[in-house]
Amino acid sequence: MGTDHHFVKTNDNHFIYTLVIQADKSGGSCVIEMGVHLDFLPNSIGEFKSSNEITTYDCEFRKRLNKNPNWFKRLFTVERERWFQYGETEEDAISTINEMKQLFLDQGISYFSQFNDLRIITSISLAEIIARSKKIENFGAPLDLRLALLIARTHKFLGNDRDVKEYAQWGLNNIGKAKGLIKDFEDM
C-alpha cells in the first residue's frame, strides 16, 4: 500500500518493508530507497509509528538501490550512486520507469527477502558489530550503538534476558559521545 511516493508492506513476522521514490531536490531525477523496520520498535527518535504512518526515513535498516555505473565512470570518477534521470520525452520516462522496475526486481526483492525471521537480527554478533562486517553493511544497518540497541530490544521482545544484558552492557561501555542513548541502554 502507499501514498504519494511512499510504499509499505507488512507481514506476520513483525517486519515492515518500506520503499520511497525520492526526488532530487534539484529536479530531473530520483532514487529508490528501501527500509526495513520492526513493528515493536520505536523509530530513531523514540516514536512508535503504525504501518500507515511509517516511511523509509523511520526505518532502522535502509538501503538505496543503485544503478551500476558504466566502466568509464567506475575507472575515472568517484561516483557512488547514480540517480534515475527522468529524461526529456515520454519515451525516456517510460524507459526510466522500466529500468527502475527491473532494478527493484533484481535487487530490491532480494534485499527485503533477507528480513523474514527475527533470528536474522539476533544472529548479529557483537564481533560483527565491532568489525562492521560485510553482512551488516549489506543489511543497511545503523551504526554500532544503534544496532546494539536494536538487537538488545529484539532480544527483550523475544524474552532472551541474558542476551539483552550483553548487548546493553556493551552499548553502555562504548557509549562515547552518544549520551542520548544512555537511558535507552540502561532501560534494557
N, C-alpha and C positions, 0 to 999 in steps of 0.2 A: 504494500500500500504506500501511497505517497502523495505529497502535495508539492506544488511548485517544482523545485529541483532536488527535494529530499525524499528518500525512499527507505522504508523499514520493513523488515520481516522478522517475525519471532518464531520460536519453536518451543517444544515442551521441555527442552534440556537447559532452560534458563538463559540461553544466548539470544541476544538481539543483534541482528545484522542490519547495518545501515549503508546507504550509498548516497553521495551528493555529487551532483554535476556542478562544479564550482567555476563560475565565470571569471575570467581575468579582469581585474579592475580597470585595465586599460582598454578592454574590449577586444573583440576579434578572435578569441579563443577560450577554451575551457579545459578542465582536467577532471578526471574521475577520482574521487577519494572514497575509500571504504572504511567502515568502522565496525568493531565488534565490542559489545558490552554485555555485562551480566545483569539480569533483571533484579538481583538482590543487592546490587552495589550502588552507592551514590556516584555521581559524576565527580570530576576532579575538584569541583568547588563545593562538594558536600551536599548537592541537591539530588533527590530521587526524582526521576522523571519516568512517566509512563511511556509505553511504546508509541503512543500517539504524539508525545511531545519530544522524544529524544531525537537528536540528529547526530551525524557523524562527529561533529565537534564535541559532543558529550562523551564519546567513547574512549575507553582506556586503550584499546588496540586500534591503530589507524595505519592505513597504507594507501598510497596512491598507485593507480595503475599508470604505468609509463610505457610509452612507445619506445622501442629501441632506436637510438639514433643511428643514422647510416654510418658506414665505415669511415667516411671522411670526417664527420663530426666527432666520432669516437677518437680518431687519431689527433685532430687538430684543435679541439675545444675541450673545455671542462664542463660542458653541458650535462647536468644531472638528470633532467627530465625534459620531456617535450610535451607541450600542450597541443591540444587538437585545434587546428585553425578552422574557423567557420567557412572560410572560402569566400569567393566573390559571387558565385552563382548558386542557384538552387541545386544544380548537379554537384557542385563542390560540397554543399552542405549535406546532401544525401550520402555522398561518398564518405564524409567525415563521420556521419552517424553510423554507417555500416562498419567503418573501421573501429569506432568505439565499442559497438556491439560485439564484434569479433574479439577484441582485446578482453572485454569482460568475460566472454565465454571461455577464452583461452586461459586467462589468469585470475579473474575475479572469482569464478566459481570454485576453483581450487583453493584460493585464499580462504573463503568462507568455510569450505568443507573441512578444513583442519580444526575448526572450532565446533565440535559436535558432542563433546563429553567433558565434564568438569575436570577429569583426570589430565587433560591437556594442560590445564592451568596448574594443578597441584603437582604435576610431574616436573615442573621447572625447579631446578635445584639452586641453592644459594651459590654454589660454584659456577653455575651457568650465568647467574646474575652478575657475579663479580667479574667473570671473564667476558661478559656481554657477548654470549655465544651467537653463532650464526642463526641458530634456531629462534632465539629471542628476536633478533633483527628481522627475520622473515615474518614473525608474528606482527611486526609493527608495534611492539610492546613499549610501554612507558619506560622511563629511565629507572635505574636501580631501586631507589627508595619507594617510588610509586608502585613499581612492580612487586616489591616485597610486601607492601601494604595490601595490594590486591590479592596476592597469594595467601597472606595471613587471613584476610577476610573470607576468602573462598574456603580455606580450611575451617574457619569458625562456622561458616554456613553448613559445612559437612559434619561438624562435631569433632574434628581432629584437634583436640586441645593441645597436645604436645607439639604438633607442627605449627599451630598458631603462635605459641610462645617462642619457638625457634626463630621464625621469620620476624616477629615483632621485636624480639631482643636484638637481632641483627640490625634491624632498622634503627632502633634507638642507639646502638653502638656506633652507627655510621651516619648519624643524622647531619653532621656538619652544620651548614648554614640553613638547612631546611627546617627551621624551628617550628614552622606552622604544622608540621606533621607529628610533632612530639605527642600531642594529646591523642591523635588517632592511633599511634603505636601503643601508647600507654593503655588505651581502652581495650586493646587486644589482650 
